[in-house]
Amino acid sequence: MGIVKISEELHEHLRVASNALSRSINAQAEHWMRIGMLAELYPNLDHSEISRLLVRAELTGGLELKQLCGLAEPASEPAPERLATAGARP
């Protein structure tokens, strides 16, 4: 765990969003960081696909970067099909 310095303006945006979405300020910041990290790693995914990916990752044991990359990156399938089947149970 560490301290991240952000601008007062961004902190105010975090405060507003966290109140609106019933999250702590830290939880809202972490949410935005996860979304942003995955958006940079996988620019072909839209927000709804990233959100589904995060839910699948949580259902399969957590939000580790290695696991998220594995869910989003099987080489043989295009993105929409990968996301439709990622985390599916037999």
Buried (B, 14 or more C-beta within 10 A) or exposed (E): EEEEEEEEEEEEBBEEBBEEEEBEBEEBBEBBEBBEEBBEBBEEBEEEBBBBBBEBBEEBEEEEEEBBEEBBEEEEEEBEEBBEEBBEEE
